[in-house]
Amino acid sequence: MAAIAGSESGVNSGALRAFLAICWRDIFVVGRQFPVFIAQVLLQPLFLLFIFGRVLPDLGFARGSYATTLLPGVISLTMGFTAMQSTALPLVLEFSFTREIEDRLLAPLPVALVGVQKIVIASLRGLLAGAVIFPLGALILGHNFHLSSAHIPLVILFCILASLLGSGIGLCMGTFVEPSQINIMFAVIFTPLFFTGCTQYPWALLSRIEWFQIVTLFNPITYASEGLRGTLVPQMAHMQIWISLLALIGFIVGFCSLGIYGFVRRAID
């Protein structure tokens, strides 16, 4: 029995070392490609913040406070979409063209953990993108930049959850969508996620358009945007934080479980 226990411990230790080694390799690659990574993730939020948060308020077409409403949504969208792209697009290439995934599957760890590793690295990329948005927002919005620092632990938690959500969705896309259809799927998925995810408006104020308020509840980005809005701008109307938290966790568990299942199935095939 002792020998069996020792053998299982050795296997677990080996799997953990392999998992960390693969993670470190991907982190090293991100570091080497950091300028390219920043250029990819910041272009859209840069223009969103500049046009809607600075230009329109300065021209009088929007209130100065609108920038504060917009910023949490831009942060959540940037983290979610960056993590989604960082999972889905590489998986499509690795499974269909480069076959790089075969090298990872030969590592001494369970196939499911290779999928988990994809989620972890994509989430870290999402968090990095989100972290850059804060100073970028302060720089662009100037005097319109007003965020609360009273709930920092909750802000960090919602940032992590938003990145995990994007990673889970990306893993599902990368394993269930055919390579020839991935670009179409991104176009089809991103537009509804962007416009119905409460990134530009508070969910609570949609009570005036009740049918649309109900529609936004089916978009997981809504809960990330509202969670960050409720913690960064607590004085503004927002969804209850505990509702955003529970809904996000539910979506993350669902998408990550489905994505890992699809990854294992695709890897075995």
N, C-alpha and C positions, 0 to 999 in steps of 0.2 A: 504493500500500500504506500509506504514511504517512497519507494522508487517511482511509483506511478505519479504520486503527488509532485515529486521533484521533476519528473519529465514534463508534466503539464505546466509547472512553473517556468521551466526552461523555454517551452514553446511560447507561452504568453509573453515572456521577456523578449524573446526573439521577434515576435510580432510587433511588440511595442517599439523596439529599436528600428525595425523596418519602416513602421508607420512614421516615426519621427524623422527618419532619414529622408523619406520621400517628401515629407512636409518641408524639411529644411532645403531640399533641392529646389522645390517650387518657390520658396521664399527668396532664395538666392537669385532665381531667374527674374522674379519681380523686381528685385533690387537692381539688377543689370539693365532692365528695361524700364526703369522708373520714369524717365522723361517721356517715353512713348505712352506709358500707362496714364500719366497725368494728362497728357494731351487728349487722349481718348475719352477720359471720364469727365473732364472739366468743360469741354466745349459747350455742351448743351446747358448745364446749369449756369455757366458764365453768362450766356445770352439771356436765359430766363430771368436771372436776377437783375441783369443790367436793364433790360427792356421793361419788365413788369415791376421791378422793385425800385428802379432809379429814374428811367426816362419818363414813364407814364406819370408817376407822382410829381416829378419836376415840371411836367407840362400841364399839370392840373387835371388830367384825365382819371387819376386815382388818388386816393388819400395816401398820405405818407405812412399811415399805419398798415397799409396793405402789404408793404414789404415784410413786416413782421409776421403777417398771416401766411405769406408765401414761403418764407425761408424754411420752416420745419417740413413743409411738403416737398420742397426741392431736395432737402437733405435726405429724407426717407426714400424718395424716388431715385436719387443718385446711388444710394447704397444698394437698394434692391435691384436696380437694373444693372449696375456694375457686377454684382454677385451673380446675377442671372446670366449675363454674357460670359463671365469668367468660367462658368460651368458648362453651359450648353454648347457654345461654339468650339472649345477645345475637344469636348467629347465627340462631337460630330466628326471632327478631323481625325481624332485618334482611333475611332472605331471603323472609319470608312476609307481613309486615305493614307495617313502616316503609319497606322497600325502601332503607334507608340504605346498604346494601352496594353499590348502584349507584354512589354517589358515590366510594367507595373504589376500585371497579374502573375508574373513569375516570382515576385517578391514573396518571402515567407510569412504571409499574413492572409487572413480570410478575404475572399473576394468582396464581401460586403464592406470591409474596412477600407478597401481601395475607393469605394464610392463615398464613404464617410470622409476620407481624406480630401476628395474633390470638394465636398461641402465646406470643410474647414478652411481650405486655402481660398476658395471663392469668397467666403464670408470675411476673411481677413482683408482681401482686396476691396470688398465693399466698405468695410470699416475705415480703411485707409482713404478711400475716396470721400467718405462722409466727413472724416476729420479735416480734410483739406477745404471743404465747403465752408466751415465756420470762419476761418480767417479771410477766405475769399468773400463771404457775405459781408463781413465787417468792412472790408476794403471797398466793395462796390456800393453798398447801401449807405455808408457814411452815417449821417445823423439819423437815418431811418432804421438803423440797426439797434434793436432793443430786445434782448433775450434775458430771461431770468436764469440765475445760477442757484436757485433755491432747491432744485431737485436733481442734482448732478448724478447720483446713483441711478435714478429712474431714467434719465437721459441716456446714460451708458447702456442700461438694460434694453431700452427700446432700439438703440442703434444696433446692438448685437442681434436682436430679434429681427429687425428689418433686413439685415445682411443674411441671416439664416433663411429667412423667407425667400429672398431672391435666389439663394443657392439651391434650395429645395425645388423651386419652380424650374430653375435652369437644369437641374439633374433630370427632372421629368422630361423636359423638352429634348435634352441631349440623348435620352435613351428610348423615347417613344416616337419621336418625329423622324421621318426619313431625311437623310442628308440633303436631298434635292429640294425639300420643302422647308428647310430651317429658316432661310431668309424670309420666305413668305410668312411663316409663323411668327417671326419677330415683329414684322410689320403689323400683322393682324392682332397680336397680343399687346404690343406696346401702346398703341393708340388708345384702346379702351382702358388700360391700366393707368395711363397718364391723365385722361380726362374724367374718369369716374373714381379716381383714388383720393379725392379730397386734398389734392396737392395745392390747388389754387384757392380753395374756399373751405371754411369750417363746416363740418358735417351738421352741427346743431342748427345752423341758419338755413339749411335746406328744408326745414319744416314747411316753408312756404311753397315748396315744390315736392310734395310728399312722395309721389311716384318715383322721382329721381333719387330722393333720399333713400328709398328702399333699394333701388338699383345699386347704389354705391356700397351697400352692405355686403354685396357679393364679391366685391373687389378687396382682396387681402391688403393691398397698399393703403386702403382707407384707414385701417387700424394702426398701421405704422405712422401715417401722417398725423392722425388724431392723437396718438400716444405721445409723439414728439411735440405736437402743438400744445397739448395739455401740460407738459412738463416744462417746455421752454417759454410758453406764453400763457401761463395759467389764468391770467385776467381775461383772456378771450374765451368766447363760447366754444366748447369742445365736448367731445364724447367723454363719458366717464372713463377714467384711466383704467379701472379694473376690467371694464368691458373690452377695451382695446387690448389689454394684456392677455386676457383669456382667449379672445378670438385669434390673436397672433399665434399664441402657443398651439392652438388647435390647428390652424392652417399649416404651421411649420411641421408638426407631427405628421399631418396628412401628406403633405407634399414630399417631405424627406423619406417617409416610409415607402410611398409609391415610387419615388425616384430610386431608392436603393434596391427595391424589388426589380425595377426595370433594368437597373445597371447589372445586377447579378444575372438576370435572364439574358441580357444582351451579351455579357461576357462569356457565359457558358455556351451560347449559340456560336 
